[in-house]
Amino acid sequence: MINQDFLVELGTEELPPTSLLTLASAFGDGIERGLQAAGLSYSSVQVHASPRRLAVVVKDLLVAQPDREFEKRGPATQAPTQAVEGFARSCGVSLDELTTQEVGKGQYYVYKGMEKGKPSTELLPAIVSDSLAALPIPKRMRWGASRTEFVRPVHWLVMLLGETVVPCTILGLTSGRKTQGHRFHYPHSIELLSPSDYTTKLLSPGMVIVDINDRREKIRAQVLAEAAKIDAQVVIDEDLLDEVSALNEWPVALMGRFEERFLQVPAEALISSMKANQKYFHLIDAHGKLLPYFITVSNIESKDPSQIISGNEKVIRPRLADAAFFFEQDRQTPLSDRTEKLKSIVFQHDLGTLYQKTERVQGLASNIAKQIGGNPEFASRAALLSKCDLMTNMVFEFTELQGLMGYHYALHDGEENEVALALNEQYMPRFAGDQLPTTKTGMALAIADRLDTITGLFAINQPPTGSKDPFALRRQSLGVLRIIIENNLDLDLEELVALSAANYPELAGSKDVVKRVIDFMLERFRAWYEEKSISVAVYLSVQAMRPTRPLDFDKRVQAVAQFSELPEAIDLAAANKRVANILAKLESPIASSKLDTTLLLEPAEIALADSVNELTQSLQPLFEQGNYTQAMLQLASLKDQINLFFDDVMVNSEDDAIRNNRLTLLSNLRKLFLGTADISLL
């Protein structure tokens, strides 16, 4: 078979920078799926993207589908001759060319033929068109008088298989071999003789780096080099780097500066303005302090770069001036004076205003602070001020600074340092892997705020669905679990959720809200442990016991995970399952755990009874201390005795007293394991 490289490039107006990587990846994936479905083999697929183009290069693509054998079954051999002749005509053959085949209990006429593969040039247009149609574009646009729709207007289409143009019309464009160079540096068409010309001819003379990964690393190197000129460190946010890479075809990094007076504004506000509005990288000194410099990435290589730098400095000055103005204006009104304004902001229609939420969180945060050894008064004060910075000009302009500006304004107002810190820490962790609150007040406020939201939404019967979670309750639940476990806080979810639910006595459905909230939160552990490579079976074995203290839940899981690696684990899990099945068949549960030693007859049951009695005494302190790992290690020593018991002892003795005594022994054995988890589920 013959293989040739294939190139498709769609030229467009500037594509959305935050979507470019997603669009390019989806374009490549769609073409791969189409090639595989068509039976066209290839060696690799390379995806390229720039602000004005999406491209895919397929290496060593088959120029035609392989011929394929096919089999078509017709009527039974007993069918009338007319029916058989009709089948033969439909296959385009004579009766002599049909064969017979036994299918089930009957004989049938069968036609076996060879289907010739189609040329790739016939298949590729539909593959490309289908891939473009399936791109994840939330809203498509039209332009001019055309009814064609795409994310941006399209201007050219290149489709080459080897040196041959693949003839087609897609999105109103006729395919060809001409692409376009850089909009400013080389605003001319470039003729491509084959796919191998693509990256090299666009680089020179086109002055376009089509590989987004190459552009990203070139920008990184340039930005680092600019920072080194003033012996500073540049903070390279990877998301910003991706976005800047999607904005430029020929990137050139340039350094500018702003007035030092702006450094009086919290650095985060300046950084947010530079990053969000201008896509600038900021610089810091060796101590992490913000410097009055920025690095911008231009899409042209200017003969006079000072003009570009000056222009960017003029643009950033009024934005930073706005931030400085907002900061100064906001500080003239203490945070505590803004609480009344919270009464006009609805948190959720059925759950009231932000002011009402603040009142609910106050009591809950104070209670939590007391339990974890914090200052209840600090927690109450922090809860009162927690949402006040939402009423400031700075947060209205830069919403991502909520909490952080609360911290700065609280310090300016003379609030306690821990109270101020808690205003920012209430939002931690903001995302998976983010840092956690460091102060007891911050921990209490972060937990209370999340629990109020989760409990309230469950109380009004608005839990997350499979596809919708508008209040991010799953993420908020994981945040609560992380704060409790990683800070070693001995808190009971059942108690805390009950306290939170008490704030909603008038809401329908609140009677069972505590159970539903806890079940929902404990279910979050499943994904938590999967990410840590702990099996679902281990999680389920602990969940079956429904411990409502997250710290205790985690200790049990760690113990069972370690136990499951022991050589005794398989036998003990099987034995526990056998015991559970035996006890489940009883008409009524075992009434007493008291064993009658005079009814122990077999050596195996006597030995097991002695061990169970001894472990019942020795394990109790371990369970109380939460030392489940040591408890499970001791229980592992029972493996041989349990196996011997089932080999030598008939549980269902004809003597009722003996049978009930043996069932009591098994019940006591089962309770020992259930002190940690239901390992019968392993």
C-alpha atoms as one frame of an Amber mdcrd trajectory, in Angstrom:
protein
   0.000   0.000   0.000   1.082   3.594  -0.715   1.337   6.117   2.116   1.565
   9.905   1.868   1.376  12.806   4.303  -1.881  14.723   4.569  -2.305  18.403
   5.523  -5.470  20.323   6.275  -5.325  23.979   7.322  -8.325  26.239   7.907
  -7.517  29.956   7.822  -9.704  32.241   9.939 -10.033  35.581  11.608  -8.436
  35.705  15.076  -9.681  32.729  17.091 -10.628  33.035  20.784  -7.282  32.669
  22.618  -8.661  30.841  25.645 -10.292  28.265  23.354  -7.505  27.774  20.831
  -5.867  24.754  22.465  -9.234  23.071  22.978 -10.319  23.705  19.392  -7.030
  22.473  17.946  -7.023  19.323  20.057 -10.660  18.570  19.207  -9.956  19.114
  15.486  -7.107  16.606  15.565  -9.111  14.088  17.611 -12.051  14.342  15.220
  -9.855  13.664  12.194  -8.244  10.691  13.946 -11.660   9.211  14.728 -12.728
   9.691  11.115  -9.584   8.032   9.742  -9.952   5.081  12.089 -13.615   4.640
  11.201 -12.707   4.673   7.507  -9.958   2.093   8.000  -7.198   4.459   6.895
  -3.983   3.745   8.770  -1.327   6.381   9.545   1.780   6.722  11.693   1.057
   9.937  13.624  -1.122  13.041  13.850   0.323  16.496  14.547  -1.888  19.408
  15.549  -0.910  23.023  14.846  -2.693  26.216  15.790  -2.173  29.955  15.761
  -4.540  32.916  16.129  -5.456  32.687  12.432  -5.346  28.990  11.666  -6.165
  25.436  12.752  -4.114  22.735  11.074  -3.566  18.979  11.241  -0.741  17.018
   9.622  -1.232  13.259   9.292   1.966  11.323   8.636   2.073   8.281   6.337
  -1.628   8.142   5.568  -2.885   5.358   3.301  -3.904   6.817  -0.054  -6.822
   4.386  -0.287  -8.817   2.050   1.907  -7.680  -1.596   1.785  -9.943  -3.860
  -0.245 -12.388  -5.606   2.065 -13.968  -9.031   1.893 -17.666  -9.044   2.590
 -20.358 -11.669   2.943 -24.041 -11.238   2.118 -26.565 -13.872   3.187 -29.592
 -14.604   1.019 -32.614 -16.888   1.155 -32.608 -20.469   2.414 -31.752 -23.252
  -0.051 -35.379 -24.415   0.131 -36.615 -21.010  -1.059 -38.304 -20.694  -4.477
 -35.931 -20.357  -7.438 -37.349 -16.927  -8.223 -36.295 -15.614  -4.784 -32.785
 -17.024  -5.187 -32.433 -15.496  -8.664 -33.565 -12.136  -7.284 -30.891 -12.331
  -4.577 -28.230 -13.121  -7.180 -29.323 -10.167  -9.352 -29.140  -7.833  -6.316
 -25.542  -8.936  -5.835 -24.775  -8.514  -9.547 -23.787 -12.149 -10.035 -25.190
 -15.352 -11.515 -26.594 -18.301  -9.563 -23.361 -20.234 -10.133 -21.378 -17.647
  -8.177 -23.428 -18.122  -5.007 -22.299 -20.531  -2.294 -24.233 -22.181   0.511
 -23.546 -21.969   4.202 -25.023 -23.640   7.240 -26.473 -21.102   9.679 -28.049
 -22.563  12.777 -30.132 -25.516  11.602 -30.590 -24.343   8.031 -28.688 -23.921
   4.765 -28.614 -20.481   3.124 -27.307 -19.006  -0.111 -24.366 -16.676   0.482
 -22.508 -14.291  -1.771 -18.887 -13.620  -0.899 -17.208 -10.758  -2.655 -14.431
  -8.208  -2.452 -15.261  -4.538  -1.923 -12.698  -2.244  -3.422 -11.445   0.430
  -1.058 -12.206   4.054  -1.789  -9.417   6.561  -2.459  -8.544   8.715   0.554
  -9.205  11.815  -1.528 -12.884  10.816  -1.644 -13.081  10.174   2.105 -11.062
  13.061   3.542 -13.503  15.921   2.770 -16.270  14.316   4.841 -13.815  13.447
   7.640 -12.575  17.048   7.847 -16.072  18.511   7.547 -17.444  16.245  10.286
 -14.541  17.095  12.573 -15.087  20.844  12.128 -18.828  20.444  12.714 -18.148
  18.611  15.985 -15.801  21.226  17.446 -16.822  22.404  20.942 -18.013  25.871
  19.902 -20.604  27.282  22.354 -21.865  29.881  19.902 -21.206  29.904  16.162
 -21.326  33.074  14.088 -22.302  34.023  10.538 -20.702  36.693   8.367 -21.646
  38.540   5.225 -24.566  37.140   3.236 -23.455  33.552   3.761 -25.327  31.090
   5.960 -22.049  29.345   6.800 -21.386  29.179  10.538 -18.131  28.847  12.456
 -16.474  30.273  15.541 -14.910  33.042  13.391 -15.104  33.981   9.678 -13.013
  31.665   7.496 -10.803  32.754   4.585  -8.794  29.885   3.119  -8.589  26.119
   3.112  -5.526  23.996   2.368  -5.950  20.256   1.805  -3.020  18.293   0.411
  -2.446  14.560   0.185   1.156  14.318  -0.833   1.548  16.803  -3.669  -2.102
  16.555  -4.700  -4.852  18.965  -3.701  -7.818  17.122  -2.208 -10.728  18.701
  -4.118 -13.675  19.773  -1.978 -15.691  22.688  -0.628 -15.938  23.084   3.157
 -17.489  26.033   5.008 -17.944  27.704   1.646 -14.220  27.517   0.847 -12.686
  25.673  -2.089  -9.611  23.722  -1.096  -6.228  24.654  -2.517  -2.541  24.740
  -1.698  -2.123  28.391  -0.734  -1.831  29.510   2.876  -1.179  32.987   4.307
   1.828  34.410   6.096   1.938  36.765   9.097  -0.733  39.474   8.897   1.852
  42.292   9.136   5.301  40.843   8.461   4.332  38.793   5.394   0.766  39.584
   4.252   1.059  37.393   1.176  -0.033  33.953   0.071   2.399  31.038   0.287
   2.104  28.091  -2.074   2.708  24.693  -0.505   3.922  21.895  -2.752   3.432
  19.188  -0.122   2.628  18.847   3.628   6.350  18.709   4.391   6.595  22.377
   3.296   4.072  23.532   5.869   6.042  24.473   8.994   9.200  25.498   7.145
   7.579  27.819   4.574   5.347  29.432   7.166   8.406  30.066   9.317  10.289
  31.564   6.378   9.244  33.609   4.554   5.849  33.546   6.339   7.158  34.545
   9.803   4.569  32.325  11.514   5.466  29.739  14.150   2.580  27.333  13.611
   3.456  24.917  16.434   1.844  26.350  19.563   4.215  24.405  21.810   7.208
  25.924  20.041   5.689  29.396  20.426   4.998  28.788  24.115   8.593  27.784
  24.836   9.963  30.642  22.756   7.855  33.095  24.777   9.004  31.494  28.032
  12.659  31.865  27.032  12.190  35.468  25.896  10.332  36.457  29.067  13.031
  34.934  31.261  15.696  36.740  29.257  13.926  40.096  29.659  13.660  39.603
  33.436  17.342  38.739  33.650  18.199  42.167  32.219  17.220  43.804  35.519
  18.179  40.814  37.699  14.520  40.140  38.566  12.290  37.101  38.647   9.310
  36.849  36.332   6.203  35.009  37.499   5.057  32.794  34.638   1.463  31.740
  35.112   1.008  28.711  32.836  -2.580  29.613  31.930  -1.481  33.126  30.980
   1.413  31.671  29.002  -1.026  29.477  27.065  -3.268  32.452  26.367  -0.398
  34.652  25.191   0.842  31.811  22.987  -2.610  31.742  21.392  -2.535  35.497
  20.728   0.711  35.630  18.747   2.137  34.106  15.587   5.553  35.774  15.829
   6.035  36.581  19.541   8.479  39.189  20.774   8.775  39.847  24.530   9.322
  43.451  25.649   9.719  44.940  29.132   8.023  48.119  30.306   7.552  49.805
  33.665   4.953  51.707  35.645   5.150  54.394  38.326   6.366  53.226  41.735
   3.561  55.103  43.492   1.187  52.360  42.373   3.049  49.881  44.583   1.126
  51.307  47.538  -1.889  49.360  46.208  -2.003  45.669  47.255   0.169  43.779
  44.812  -2.602  41.306  44.022  -4.799  44.087  42.645  -2.023  45.361  40.379
  -1.176  41.854  39.211  -4.825  41.092  38.513  -5.162  44.223  36.400  -1.991
  43.538  34.440  -2.793  39.873  33.888  -6.527  39.988  33.186  -6.683  43.144
  31.090  -3.313  43.389  29.376  -1.936  39.827  29.491   1.287  41.069  31.100
   3.747  39.005  33.117   4.753  40.677  36.390   8.187  40.739  38.009   9.299
  40.328  41.622  12.538  40.759  43.507  14.439  38.071  45.413  12.104  38.534
  48.398   8.933  38.101  46.355   8.059  41.806  46.373   6.354  43.201  43.279
   8.566  45.393  41.098   7.307  48.316  38.962   7.941  46.418  35.727   5.944
  44.233  33.383   6.658  42.104  30.326   4.337  42.184  27.337   4.477  39.919
  24.290   4.022  41.649  20.944   2.932  39.953  17.725   5.395  41.922  15.618
   9.132  42.421  15.572   9.375  46.210  15.486  12.319  48.201  14.212  11.634
  50.605  17.086  10.434  48.480  20.056  10.493  51.538  22.319   7.333  52.729
  20.577   5.518  49.502  21.498   6.802  49.673  25.064   5.705  53.282  25.403
   2.265  52.453  24.068   1.807  49.658  26.587   2.979  51.888  29.428   0.364
  54.467  28.431  -2.339  51.787  28.385  -1.514  50.282  31.783  -1.202  53.621
  33.603  -4.945  54.464  33.729  -5.820  50.890  34.713  -3.433  50.991  37.651
  -4.673  54.481  38.468  -8.203  53.091  38.668  -7.023  50.368  41.057  -5.278
  52.959  43.224  -8.401  55.144  43.241 -10.661  52.234  44.182  -8.288  51.222
  46.965  -8.170  54.717  48.425 -11.928  55.199  48.197 -12.742  51.816  49.721
 -10.528  52.437  52.754 -12.576  55.500  53.682 -15.473  53.251  54.729 -14.791
  50.539  57.342 -15.858  47.030  56.403 -18.210  46.847  59.366 -20.169  49.805
  57.965 -20.952  47.797  54.845 -22.894  45.020  56.592 -26.220  46.801  56.090
 -25.685  46.778  52.319 -25.595  42.972  52.425 -29.341  43.047  53.116 -29.917
  44.114  49.527 -27.902  41.273  47.973 -29.743  37.982  47.481 -27.632  34.911
  48.141 -30.305  32.512  46.897 -34.007  33.158  46.466 -35.157  30.650  49.110
 -32.142  31.095  51.392 -32.317  34.843  51.788 -29.742  37.600  51.532 -26.023
  37.651  52.155 -26.784  39.380  55.442 -28.941  36.441  56.542 -26.252  34.017
  55.454 -23.731  35.983  57.495 -25.943  35.681  60.571 -26.227  31.928  60.141
 -22.492  31.484  59.609 -21.647  33.555  62.683 -23.096  31.068  65.155 -21.776
  28.023  63.309 -18.242  29.419  62.927 -18.158  30.369  66.603 -19.185  26.842
  67.602 -16.564  25.250  65.345 -13.832  27.578  66.621 -14.622  26.541  70.176
 -14.407  22.848  69.275 -11.016  23.148  67.562  -9.410  25.328  70.213  -9.830
  28.629  68.408 -11.249  31.948  69.536 -15.076  31.957  69.174 -15.195  35.768
  69.299 -12.682  36.042  66.444 -14.715  33.548  64.415 -17.938  35.444  65.017
 -16.341  38.759  64.065 -14.758  37.274  60.933 -18.112  35.797  59.890 -19.797
  39.180  60.356 -17.249  40.839  58.042 -16.800  37.886  55.683 -18.865  39.196
  52.757 -18.434  42.936  53.277 -15.651  43.302  50.733 -18.172  42.281  48.061
 -19.577  45.773  48.547 -16.280  47.498  47.671 -15.296  49.120  44.390 -12.155
  47.023  44.098 -13.939  43.660  44.312 -16.701  44.914  42.046 -14.034  45.618
  39.417 -11.826  42.586  40.173 -14.107  39.851  41.474 -11.228  37.398  41.835
  -9.883  39.571  44.684 -12.793  38.834  47.048 -11.462  37.794  50.414  -8.015
  39.149  49.677  -9.245  42.747  49.675 -11.257  41.967  52.780  -7.966  41.038
  54.441  -6.279  44.322  53.444  -9.253  46.486  54.393  -9.673  44.707  57.748
  -6.035  45.363  58.619  -6.514  49.020  57.691  -9.605  49.132  59.937  -7.598
  47.849  62.900  -9.191  44.413  63.085  -7.292  41.592  64.774  -4.712  40.051
  62.452  -6.302  36.587  62.692  -9.724  38.018  61.874  -8.284  39.772  58.817
  -6.512  36.627  57.655  -9.722  34.627  58.012 -11.495  36.908  55.531  -9.161
  35.621  52.825  -8.839  32.078  54.184 -12.611  31.542  54.105 -12.310  30.806
  50.367  -9.469  28.278  50.780  -9.073  25.841  49.147 -10.254  27.588  45.996
  -9.415  24.630  43.749  -8.017  21.105  43.927  -4.591  21.135  45.534  -4.886
  24.743  46.698  -3.498  25.792  50.072  -5.673  25.500  53.183  -6.472  28.020
  55.938  -3.640  28.356  58.440  -5.506  30.017  61.326  -8.133  28.413  63.563
 -10.454  31.321  62.779  -9.945  30.820  59.048 -10.605  27.088  59.351 -13.790
  27.652  61.343 -15.098  30.281  58.926 -14.225  28.250  55.816 -16.016  25.167
  57.154 -19.035  27.085  58.427 -19.544  29.044  55.211 -19.454  25.898  53.088
 -21.687  23.867  55.393 -24.278  26.644  55.421 -24.410  26.629  51.623 -24.524
  22.838  51.297 -27.117  22.350  54.019 -29.298  25.201  52.788 -29.458  23.925
  49.226 -30.256  20.405  50.365 -32.929  21.801  52.674 -34.707  23.381  49.703
 -34.210  20.212  47.655 -31.691  21.655  45.230 -28.782  19.190  45.450 -26.395
  18.849  42.498 -27.529  16.757  39.553 -25.385  14.630  37.289 -24.544  17.535
  34.996 -25.320  20.630  37.053 -23.714  21.902  40.234 -24.143  25.695  40.064
 -23.017  26.290  43.648 -20.067  23.861  43.312 -21.297  21.761  46.248 -19.046
  18.853  45.324 -15.973  21.073  45.401 -17.142  22.752  48.588 -17.664  19.373
  50.272 -14.161  18.272  49.326 -12.874  21.554  50.720 -14.516  20.836  54.098
 -13.072  17.313  54.157  -9.588  18.546  53.277  -9.625  21.252  55.953 -10.746
  18.794  58.626  -8.429  15.921  57.715  -5.264  17.779  56.753  -5.511  20.020
  59.819  -6.240  17.012  62.061  -9.536  18.452  63.357 -11.730  16.061  65.342
 -15.084  17.356  64.117 -18.318  15.411  63.648 -20.193  16.225  60.438 -23.450
  14.959  61.898 -23.258  17.453  64.740 -22.188  20.361  62.511 -24.786  19.718
  59.810 -27.482  19.398  62.481 -26.445  22.812  63.830 -26.554  24.250  60.323
 -29.926  22.641  59.550 -31.351  24.184  62.712 -31.002  27.540  60.939 -33.653
  26.403  58.427 -36.558  25.187  60.590 -39.182  26.650  58.286 -38.006  24.923
  55.120 -39.816  21.874  53.828 -37.782  18.697  53.624 -35.408  19.750  56.413
 -36.276  16.735  58.586 -33.983  14.374  56.693 -31.576  17.024  55.437 -28.852
  16.020  57.908 -28.721  12.447  56.618 -28.819  13.512  52.970 -26.061  16.089
  53.413 -23.792  13.656  55.256 -24.353  10.899  52.703 -23.530  13.372  49.931
 -20.354  14.564  51.650 -19.127  11.071  52.538 -19.623  10.067  48.902 -16.991
  12.700  47.974 -14.424  10.456  49.667 -14.802   7.987  46.802 -13.084  10.196
  44.216 -10.695  11.497  46.894  -9.280   8.005  47.527  -9.337   6.958  43.873
  -6.944   9.830  43.195  -4.714   8.409  45.934  -4.815   4.946  44.312  -6.868
   3.468  47.135  -9.375   0.970  45.774 -13.103   1.615  45.769 -13.565  -1.615
  47.756 -11.535  -0.168  50.638 -13.642   2.997  50.600 -16.899   1.005  50.499
 -15.811  -1.184  53.403 -15.449   1.933  55.571 -18.487   3.734  54.179 -20.596
   0.740  55.238 -19.891   1.728  58.865 -20.819   5.370  58.086 -18.364   7.102
  60.436 -19.348  10.776  60.383 -16.056  12.176  61.649 -13.925  12.762  58.510
 -10.682  12.359  60.431 -11.895   9.028  61.813 -13.107   7.988  58.351  -9.661
   8.662  56.901  -7.878   6.721  59.654 -10.092   3.716  58.979  -9.470   3.884
  55.234  -5.705   4.100  55.709  -5.834   1.116  58.072  -7.934  -1.019  55.724
  -5.768  -0.044  52.733  -2.695  -1.234  54.630  -4.518  -4.365  55.818  -5.605
  -5.219  52.265  -1.944  -5.575  51.278  -1.353  -8.323  53.877  -1.264 -11.960
  52.702  -3.985 -12.762  55.263  -6.405 -10.196  53.828  -8.004 -12.381  51.143
  -8.789 -15.256  53.518 -10.086 -12.931  56.241 -12.286 -10.997  53.795 -13.748
 -14.266  52.540 -14.301 -15.487  56.103 -16.029 -12.240  57.041 -18.292 -12.561
  54.024 -19.144 -16.120  55.063 -19.902 -15.001  58.610 -22.010 -12.084  57.345
 -24.035 -14.449  55.137 -24.619 -16.885  58.003 -25.787 -14.135  60.361 -27.939
 -12.518  57.666 -30.015 -15.690  57.363 -31.037 -15.603  61.017 -34.684 -14.797
  61.640 -33.674 -12.508  64.505 -30.316 -10.965  65.423 -28.140 -12.390  68.193
 -29.603 -11.059  71.432 -26.485 -11.260  73.574 -22.742 -11.296  73.086 -22.253
 -13.479  76.140 -20.688 -16.824  75.267 -21.346 -20.023  77.229 -17.890 -21.587
  77.513 -19.372 -24.903  78.690 -20.919 -25.349  75.244 -17.598 -24.970  73.421
 -16.750 -28.537  72.415 -14.330 -28.551  69.485 -10.687 -27.492  69.981 -10.992
 -25.085  67.025 -13.949 -23.208  68.505 -12.356 -23.114  71.954  -9.170 -21.599
  70.497 -11.132 -19.063  68.442 -13.304 -18.098  71.415 -10.225 -17.510  73.568
  -8.627 -15.317  70.902 -11.814 -13.334  70.303 -12.211 -12.742  74.042  -8.585
 -11.648  74.376  -8.774  -9.332  71.360 -12.053  -7.831  72.536 -10.209  -6.578
  75.602  -6.984  -5.497  73.887  -8.530  -3.808  70.861 -10.995  -1.589  72.705
  -8.341   1.002  73.681  -7.039   0.991  70.090 -10.519   1.675  68.693 -11.015
   4.491  71.208  -7.676   6.035  70.192  -8.476   5.655  66.503  -5.472   3.378
  66.050  -7.217   1.220  63.467  -4.007   0.214  61.725  -2.678  -1.579  64.788
  -6.107  -3.094  65.462  -6.296  -4.552  61.941  -2.787  -5.944  62.212  -3.783
  -7.798  65.393  -6.974  -9.093  63.783  -4.914 -10.488  60.906  -3.484 -13.021
  63.369  -6.893 -14.744  63.461  -6.671 -16.052  59.916  -5.524 -19.596  60.682
  -7.901 -19.988  63.619 -10.894 -18.826  61.570 -10.023 -21.159  58.702  -9.598
 -24.065  61.129 -12.949 -23.226  62.741 -14.808 -23.492  59.449 -12.905 -26.679
  58.551 -13.566 -28.505  61.854 -16.744 -27.028  63.319 -20.327 -27.489  62.136
 -22.019 -24.187  62.937 -25.563 -25.433  62.323 -25.480 -28.116  64.967 -28.659
 -30.086  65.582 -28.408 -29.005  69.225 -30.055 -25.560  69.426 -27.958 -24.400
  72.381 -24.675 -25.354  70.719 -25.761 -23.799  67.420 -26.775 -20.526  69.092
 -23.525 -20.448  71.045 -21.489 -20.849  67.870 -23.532 -18.157  66.180 -22.817
 -15.881  69.140 -19.100 -16.578  68.720 -19.286 -15.636  65.032 -21.263 -12.507
  65.883 -18.606 -11.451  68.402 -15.905 -12.144  65.806 -17.761 -10.042  63.232
 -18.097  -7.130  65.680 -14.329  -7.064  66.152 -13.753  -6.469  62.456 -16.652
  -4.041  62.211 -14.856  -1.913  64.767 -12.889  -0.639  61.778 -14.720  -1.584
  58.576 -16.792  -4.233  56.860 -13.922  -6.119  55.250 -16.351  -8.636  53.756
 -16.711  -6.017  51.001 -13.028  -6.215  50.044
